[in-house]
Amino acid sequence: MKINTSRFGEVEIDENLIFNFVEPILGYENLTKFFLIDHSTESPFKWLQSAENPNIAFPITFPAFFGIDYQFVIPENKSKLLEITNADNVLSFNITCVPQENPQESTINLVGPIVVNMDNKKSLQLVLTNANLSVKHKLFKDVPQKPAEVKV
């Protein structure tokens, strides 16, 4: 199946790789079909692209790529909604914000992981209530700024 996107042009996607959101991404209630696009083969980032709106794509990543110790429990009602029967076939990733002007300021939303049952491609954005998590957790440790060189 061919899908036109605003960022990537026309892409060929296997229909079996489209995630069906049984509960939507917050703020995007009318979009239920998404798929992943690699940013580049070496990058820890991917894009979660809407199959229904060519202008909607979220940069995503996996917290472990950045040394973030991140675990959560999927509530039973959400597990039933996703029809999870095998925990080994569950994929989770998180939406990131990568400022174009300063990628070192990138953040990751740890409060709202995207959870996918890879057996049936049912997906949802889980909203966690753990007060210790942030929607803007820094991906990179503070990098010391090099002092400005003064030329005389």
Beta strands, then each sheet from edge to edge (+ up, - down):
strand 1: 2-5
strand 2: 9-12
strand 3: 19-23
strand 4: 33-38
strand 5: 45-50
strand 6: 57-61
strand 7: 90-97
strand 8: 107-108
strand 9: 114-117
strand 10: 122-125
strand 11: 137-138
sheet 1: 1+ 2-
sheet 2: 11+ 8- 7+ 6- 5+ 4- 3+ 10+ 9-
end
